[in-house]
Amino acid sequence: MGRIALLTVSALILVTAGAGAWLYEHLNGNIKSVGIDGKGGQEKADAFGRTPINVLVIGSDGRNNAADCKLGGGCGSASSTAGHNADVEMVVHVSADRSNATVMSIPRDTMTRVPACKDPDSGQSTSGYYGQINSALQYGAACQVATIHQLTGITIDHFVMLDFSGVVKMSDAVGGVSVCVSDNVYDTYSHLKLSKGTHTLKGEAALEFVRSRHGFGDGSDLGRTVSQHLFLGAMIRKFKSAGTLANPAKVYSLADAATKALTVDTGLGSVKKLVDLATDLNKVPSKRMTFTTMQTTADPENKDRVVPAAAAKSLFATIADDQSLTSGSGKKKPTSSPSATPSPTATVPASQVAVQVQNGTTTGGRASVIAQALIAKGFSPNTTTGNAPEQSARTTITYGPGEQAQARTAAAALGLPASHLTQGSASGVVLVIGSDWVSGTSYGGSGDSGGSGSSSEGAGGSGGSSDTHAAVADAHAQTADKTKGCAQVSPYKTVEINGVPMTPAQAYAAASGKKDSAS
């Protein structure tokens, strides 16, 4: 939804450029912005001075106005995000050379570490906790950005947030979005009720579709992310279709709705800045925009929650390393992608390598644990420990000129992907342990949590060493031009009527007197 809003603003400027300053100021006045104060990290430019763009798109469940309250759920009166959750979280990555993009959904049921945060508007603060990822929004949008950055290691440059009423306004303004469902479906929770086949959804029906988590897939948030990708792909095609951009009235209506629906970071807090970003986004052809969902596994502490699966490390690293998930033809990368682990031939004996191990986490003793593990593996007893100058979201090895082989030896011993290696100006091999590795002695081992962050390698989507085949494994990857299938209705008893559990199709038959959402 955020991408559509940005494209709309850009189109409006082109179509109605002669309308004058009033229109520009009117749209500027619609936009709400807040600061994120570098909570998402800082991008590194490639050799040509280009940087990728990473935008966190947030769908808030906030209901702080009459329009939102009417759409269901609890209501509030505050203008801040206190008490709100992030129903939808998508990291939109646009490559440094603007040739490809990735949209990665992070299920709202993901359990992770939320860092210390304070919302400058509400004053609500936390010293940090382990909890559901969507709850970070209660401490402000900057906290949600920081939490995603800490989990994935991906630099988050900007955020775009929409609430319930924003989804309704956007779908109405674009003239409706065409979606297909594989069977009759009635989600008694989101109230979506559709017969098998294709429907054009507007207003509340569109909101019911993107919010439905009991109607599709396995009846969890994982199924919902896939149906949301189908919806967004259809909306992108509708937006670019003939007649939409050629009609100034339609474009104005959509742009006005988009800017009113948006809350953005201060880096995007004007029409001009949104247009600049929209221009970059629009350069990416649909066949080179990949929709994915972060791979997950069941939380061992709570079967109703999930944690990132081991494969998510590859997906995070691929995005952070600015690698495309498609080839030039728009097909997914072949299985012959290079391995994520360092080549064992480009190493030197461990006994010749002394590592400076620095703890960049809030977990005490991590440097000592890893240093002892390295020495036990035969590394030089001159290996040292200490605290990093500052906390780090990503584990890295920095090596001096001519010391890449030593760094690769250390990385291979620790299971650290080559994308985490970078050359510095000072001599020595320095391992900084980040918050993506808070336990265990092997980065890819059992019990380790993983994310990886930005690297100067692979900028422009053409280099890097992350395994792109592993990155899309079980990630439900498909390109925007291919998102034309039907949302798969859940075959499980995920809903109930009058206390009786049933499948969404059975519920549809049982609720014959209820009007369909698209009728």
NUKE-496278 format. One line per field, with one value per residue (C-alpha): residue in three letters; chain; x negated, y negated, z negated. Coordinates in steps of 0.5 Angstrom, whole numbers. Each point is the difference from the previous one (the first is absolute). Example, Ala and Ser with C-alpha at 12.3 -4.5 7.8 and 13.67 -1.06 7.14 Angstrom:
residu	[ALA  SER]
chaine	[A  A]
px	[-25  -2]
py	[9  -7]
pz	[-16  2]
! end
This chain:
residu	[MET  GLY  ARG  ILE  ALA  LEU  LEU  THR  VAL  SER  ALA  LEU  ILE  LEU  VAL  THR  ALA  GLY  ALA  GLY  ALA  TRP  LEU  TYR  GLU  HIS  LEU  ASN  GLY  ASN  ILE  LYS  SER  VAL  GLY  ILE  ASP  GLY  LYS  GLY  GLY  GLN  GLU  LYS  ALA  ASP  ALA  PHE  GLY  ARG  THR  PRO  ILE  ASN  VAL  LEU  VAL  ILE  GLY  SER  ASP  GLY  ARG  ASN  ASN  ALA  ALA  ASP  CYS  LYS  LEU  GLY  GLY  GLY  CYS  GLY  SER  ALA  SER  SER  THR  ALA  GLY  HIS  ASN  ALA  ASP  VAL  GLU  MET  VAL  VAL  HIS  VAL  SER  ALA  ASP  ARG  SER  ASN  ALA  THR  VAL  MET  SER  ILE  PRO  ARG  ASP  THR  MET  THR  ARG  VAL  PRO  ALA  CYS  LYS  ASP  PRO  ASP  SER  GLY  GLN  SER  THR  SER  GLY  TYR  TYR  GLY  GLN  ILE  ASN  SER  ALA  LEU  GLN  TYR  GLY  ALA  ALA  CYS  GLN  VAL  ALA  THR  ILE  HIS  GLN  LEU  THR  GLY  ILE  THR  ILE  ASP  HIS  PHE  VAL  MET  LEU  ASP  PHE  SER  GLY  VAL  VAL  LYS  MET  SER  ASP  ALA  VAL  GLY  GLY  VAL  SER  VAL  CYS  VAL  SER  ASP  ASN  VAL  TYR  ASP  THR  TYR  SER  HIS  LEU  LYS  LEU  SER  LYS  GLY  THR  HIS  THR  LEU  LYS  GLY  GLU  ALA  ALA  LEU  GLU  PHE  VAL  ARG  SER  ARG  HIS  GLY  PHE  GLY  ASP  GLY  SER  ASP  LEU  GLY  ARG  THR  VAL  SER  GLN  HIS  LEU  PHE  LEU  GLY  ALA  MET  ILE  ARG  LYS  PHE  LYS  SER  ALA  GLY  THR  LEU  ALA  ASN  PRO  ALA  LYS  VAL  TYR  SER  LEU  ALA  ASP  ALA  ALA  THR  LYS  ALA  LEU  THR  VAL  ASP  THR  GLY  LEU  GLY  SER  VAL  LYS  LYS  LEU  VAL  ASP  LEU  ALA  THR  ASP  LEU  ASN  LYS  VAL  PRO  SER  LYS  ARG  MET  THR  PHE  THR  THR  MET  GLN  THR  THR  ALA  ASP  PRO  GLU  ASN  LYS  ASP  ARG  VAL  VAL  PRO  ALA  ALA  ALA  ALA  LYS  SER  LEU  PHE  ALA  THR  ILE  ALA  ASP  ASP  GLN  SER  LEU  THR  SER  GLY  SER  GLY  LYS  LYS  LYS  PRO  THR  SER  SER  PRO  SER  ALA  THR  PRO  SER  PRO  THR  ALA  THR  VAL  PRO  ALA  SER  GLN  VAL  ALA  VAL  GLN  VAL  GLN  ASN  GLY  THR  THR  THR  GLY  GLY  ARG  ALA  SER  VAL  ILE  ALA  GLN  ALA  LEU  ILE  ALA  LYS  GLY  PHE  SER  PRO  ASN  THR  THR  THR  GLY  ASN  ALA  PRO  GLU  GLN  SER  ALA  ARG  THR  THR  ILE  THR  TYR  GLY  PRO  GLY  GLU  GLN  ALA  GLN  ALA  ARG  THR  ALA  ALA  ALA  ALA  LEU  GLY  LEU  PRO  ALA  SER  HIS  LEU  THR  GLN  GLY  SER  ALA  SER  GLY  VAL  VAL  LEU  VAL  ILE  GLY  SER  ASP  TRP  VAL  SER  GLY  THR  SER  TYR  GLY  GLY  SER  GLY  ASP  SER  GLY  GLY  SER  GLY  SER  SER  SER  GLU  GLY  ALA  GLY  GLY  SER  GLY  GLY  SER  SER  ASP  THR  HIS  ALA  ALA  VAL  ALA  ASP  ALA  HIS  ALA  GLN  THR  ALA  ASP  LYS  THR  LYS  GLY  CYS  ALA  GLN  VAL  SER  PRO  TYR  LYS  THR  VAL  GLU  ILE  ASN  GLY  VAL  PRO  MET  THR  PRO  ALA  GLN  ALA  TYR  ALA  ALA  ALA  SER  GLY  LYS  LYS  ASP  SER  ALA  SER]
chaine	[A  A  A  A  A  A  A  A  A  A  A  A  A  A  A  A  A  A  A  A  A  A  A  A  A  A  A  A  A  A  A  A  A  A  A  A  A  A  A  A  A  A  A  A  A  A  A  A  A  A  A  A  A  A  A  A  A  A  A  A  A  A  A  A  A  A  A  A  A  A  A  A  A  A  A  A  A  A  A  A  A  A  A  A  A  A  A  A  A  A  A  A  A  A  A  A  A  A  A  A  A  A  A  A  A  A  A  A  A  A  A  A  A  A  A  A  A  A  A  A  A  A  A  A  A  A  A  A  A  A  A  A  A  A  A  A  A  A  A  A  A  A  A  A  A  A  A  A  A  A  A  A  A  A  A  A  A  A  A  A  A  A  A  A  A  A  A  A  A  A  A  A  A  A  A  A  A  A  A  A  A  A  A  A  A  A  A  A  A  A  A  A  A  A  A  A  A  A  A  A  A  A  A  A  A  A  A  A  A  A  A  A  A  A  A  A  A  A  A  A  A  A  A  A  A  A  A  A  A  A  A  A  A  A  A  A  A  A  A  A  A  A  A  A  A  A  A  A  A  A  A  A  A  A  A  A  A  A  A  A  A  A  A  A  A  A  A  A  A  A  A  A  A  A  A  A  A  A  A  A  A  A  A  A  A  A  A  A  A  A  A  A  A  A  A  A  A  A  A  A  A  A  A  A  A  A  A  A  A  A  A  A  A  A  A  A  A  A  A  A  A  A  A  A  A  A  A  A  A  A  A  A  A  A  A  A  A  A  A  A  A  A  A  A  A  A  A  A  A  A  A  A  A  A  A  A  A  A  A  A  A  A  A  A  A  A  A  A  A  A  A  A  A  A  A  A  A  A  A  A  A  A  A  A  A  A  A  A  A  A  A  A  A  A  A  A  A  A  A  A  A  A  A  A  A  A  A  A  A  A  A  A  A  A  A  A  A  A  A  A  A  A  A  A  A  A  A  A  A  A  A  A  A  A  A  A  A  A  A  A  A  A  A  A  A  A  A  A  A  A  A  A  A  A  A  A  A  A  A  A  A  A  A  A  A  A  A  A  A  A  A  A  A  A  A  A  A  A  A  A  A  A  A  A  A  A  A  A  A  A  A  A  A  A  A  A  A  A  A  A  A  A  A  A  A  A  A  A  A  A  A  A  A  A  A  A  A  A  A]
px	[0  -6  -3  7  0  -6  1  6  -3  -5  5  4  -5  -1  7  2  -7  4  5  -5  -3  7  0  -7  1  7  -3  -6  5  3  -7  -1  -8  -4  -7  -4  -7  -4  3  0  -7  -4  -1  -7  -1  -3  -6  5  2  7  4  6  7  3  7  4  7  5  7  2  6  1  8  -1  5  7  -1  -5  5  6  -5  0  -4  -2  0  -4  -1  -8  -3  -7  -1  1  4  -1  -3  -3  5  -4  -7  -4  -7  0  -7  -2  -7  -6  1  7  1  3  4  2  6  0  5  -1  6  3  -1  -7  -4  -6  -4  3  -6  1  4  4  6  -2  8  3  -6  1  -6  -3  -7  1  3  1  7  4  -3  6  1  -6  4  3  -6  0  -2  -7  0  3  -5  -6  3  1  -8  -2  4  -3  -6  3  -1  7  0  7  7  7  6  7  6  7  3  -6  1  7  -1  -6  4  6  -4  -3  7  -1  -5  2  -2  2  1  0  6  6  -3  3  -5  5  -6  -1  7  -3  5  -1  2  -5  -3  -2  3  -1  -1  1  0  1  0  -7  -2  4  -4  -7  1  3  -5  5  3  -6  -6  -1  4  -5  -4  -4  6  2  -7  1  7  -3  -5  5  4  -6  -2  7  0  -6  2  7  -4  -4  5  3  5  -2  -6  3  6  -2  6  -2  -7  2  5  -5  -6  4  3  -8  -3  6  -1  -8  -4  -7  -7  -3  -4  6  4  2  3  -7  -4  6  0  -8  1  6  -4  -5  5  3  -6  0  4  6  -4  -6  4  0  5  -2  1  -5  -1  3  0  4  -2  -2  3  7  3  4  -6  -6  -7  -5  -2  -7  1  2  -7  -1  6  -2  -8  3  4  -6  -5  4  1  6  5  1  -4  0  6  4  -1  -2  -8  -2  -3  -7  -1  -6  0  1  -6  -7  -4  -5  -6  0  -3  -6  -1  4  -7  -2  6  1  7  2  7  5  7  5  6  3  -1  -6  -6  1  -7  -3  5  -2  -8  0  3  -5  -6  3  1  -8  0  -6  0  -1  7  3  7  3  6  2  0  8  5  1  6  -4  -6  -6  -8  -4  -7  -6  -3  -3  4  6  -2  -1  7  3  -4  4  7  -1  -1  6  5  0  2  -5  5  -2  -7  -3  -7  -2  -6  -3  -4  3  6  6  6  6  6  7  6  2  -4  1  -1  -4  -7  2  4  4  0  6  3  -3  4  -2  1  -6  -1  -2  -7  -3  -1  5  3  4  3  -6  -5  0  0  6  4  6  3  0  3  6  1  7  0  7  -4  3  -1  5  2  2  4  6  2  6  -1  1  5  -1  2  -1  6  -3  7  6  7  4  -5  -1  -7  0  -4  1  4  5  1  1  6  2  1  4  4  -6  -1  -7  -5  -1  8]
py	[0  -5  1  -1  -7  -2  2  -4  -7  1  1  -6  -5  2  0  -7  -4  -6  0  -4  -1  1  7  1  -3  4  7  -2  -2  7  3  2  1  2  1  7  -3  5  6  4  0  -4  3  1  -3  4  -2  -4  -4  4  2  5  -2  4  -3  4  0  0  2  -3  3  -7  -2  -7  -4  1  3  6  1  1  6  4  2  -5  -7  -6  -7  -1  -3  4  8  2  6  1  7  1  4  0  -1  0  -1  -3  0  -4  2  -5  0  0  6  4  0  5  0  4  1  1  4  -4  6  1  0  -5  -4  -7  -5  -6  -5  -7  -3  -7  -2  4  1  7  4  7  3  5  7  7  -1  0  -4  -4  -3  -4  -5  -2  -4  -4  2  -1  6  4  -2  2  6  2  -2  4  6  0  -4  -4  -7  -4  -6  -3  3  -1  1  1  1  4  -6  -1  7  -2  -6  2  6  -4  -6  5  3  7  5  7  6  8  5  7  2  -3  -4  -3  -2  -2  -4  -5  1  2  4  1  6  4  -4  -7  -7  -7  -2  -8  -3  4  7  -2  -1  7  3  -2  1  7  5  5  1  2  4  4  -5  -4  -6  3  2  -8  -2  4  -3  -7  1  2  -6  -5  3  -1  -7  -1  2  -4  -6  1  2  -5  -5  -1  -4  -4  -2  -6  0  7  -1  -6  4  5  -4  -4  6  3  -6  -1  8  -1  -1  0  -1  -7  2  1  -6  -4  1  -1  5  5  -1  1  7  2  -2  5  5  -1  2  7  5  4  6  -2  -1  6  1  5  2  1  7  2  6  1  -3  5  -4  -1  4  -6  -4  0  -1  -1  6  1  -1  -7  -2  1  -4  -6  1  -1  -6  -3  2  -4  7  1  6  0  0  -5  4  0  7  2  1  7  5  -1  -6  -1  3  -4  3  -3  5  4  0  -8  1  1  5  -2  0  -6  -4  -5  -3  -6  2  -6  1  -5  3  -1  7  1  4  1  -2  5  6  -1  -1  6  4  -3  2  7  1  -2  -7  -4  -1  -7  -1  -5  -3  -6  -5  -3  -7  0  5  3  4  4  4  -2  2  -6  2  -4  -1  7  4  2  7  0  -3  5  6  -3  -1  7  2  -3  1  -7  -2  -4  -5  -2  -1  -7  -3  -6  -5  3  7  5  5  -3  4  -4  4  -3  1  5  5  0  7  6  0  1  -5  5  5  2  -5  -6  -6  -3  -6  -3  -7  -5  2  -4  6  1  -7  -1  7  3  3  3  7  1  6  -2  7  1  -7  2  7  0  -7  0  -4  -3  -6  -5  1  7  -1  2  6  1  0  7  0  4  7  0  -1  -7  -4  1  -1  0  4  5  1  0  -1  -7  3  4  -7  -3  5  0  -8  0  -6  -4  -5  1  -5  -1  0]
pz	[0  -2  7  4  -4  2  7  0  -3  5  6  -3  1  7  2  -4  0  3  -6  -4  -7  -3  2  -2  -7  -1  1  -5  -5  0  -2  -7  -1  -6  -1  -1  -2  3  -3  6  1  6  7  3  7  6  4  4  -6  1  -6  0  -3  -6  -2  -6  2  -6  0  -7  -4  -3  0  -3  5  1  7  -3  -6  5  3  -6  -6  -6  1  -3  0  -1  7  -2  1  -7  -1  8  3  7  3  7  0  7  2  7  2  7  2  1  8  -1  5  -5  -7  -5  -5  -6  -5  -7  -3  -6  -5  1  -7  -1  -4  -1  -1  -5  3  -2  4  0  1  -6  -4  -1  0  -1  -2  5  -1  4  3  6  6  2  -8  1  4  -7  -1  6  7  -1  -5  6  4  -5  -1  7  1  -6  2  7  0  7  -1  0  3  0  -2  3  -5  2  -5  2  3  4  4  1  3  4  3  2  3  5  2  -4  0  4  -4  0  -5  1  -4  -3  -6  -7  -5  -6  -3  6  2  8  3  8  4  4  6  2  -3  0  -7  -3  -6  -6  4  2  -8  -1  5  -2  -8  1  -4  -1  7  4  0  -7  -3  -3  1  5  5  -1  3  6  2  -2  6  4  -1  0  7  3  -3  3  7  -1  -1  6  4  6  -2  -8  2  6  -5  -4  -4  -2  -1  -5  -4  -1  -1  -5  -4  0  -3  -5  -2  -1  -6  2  -2  0  6  4  -3  6  7  3  -4  1  8  0  -4  5  6  -2  -2  7  3  -2  5  -3  3  -5  -6  -5  -5  -6  -7  -5  -2  -6  -5  -6  -7  -4  -6  3  6  2  1  5  0  6  4  1  8  -2  -1  7  2  -5  3  7  -1  -4  5  5  5  4  -1  7  7  5  3  -6  -2  -7  -1  2  -5  3  -5  -3  -7  -6  -4  1  5  -4  5  -2  -7  -4  -6  -6  -4  4  -2  -6  0  -4  -3  -2  -3  4  -4  -7  -2  -4  1  7  2  -5  3  7  -1  -4  5  5  -4  -1  8  0  1  -3  -7  1  2  -5  -2  -2  1  7  0  1  0  7  3  5  -1  4  1  2  3  2  7  2  -6  4  -1  -7  -1  5  -5  -6  4  2  -7  -3  6  2  7  4  1  -7  2  1  1  -4  0  -7  0  -4  0  -4  -2  -2  -3  2  -3  6  -4  -7  -2  2  3  7  4  4  -6  -4  -4  3  2  7  4  4  2  5  4  5  4  5  1  6  0  4  -5  -7  -3  -3  3  3  2  -8  -1  4  -3  -3  0  5  5  6  5  0  7  -2  -6  4  -4  -4  -8  -3  -5  -6  0  -8  -5  -1  -1  -4  0  -7  -3  5  4  7  6  4  6  -5  -4  7  1  -7  0  7  -3  -1  6  4  -1  8  1]
! end
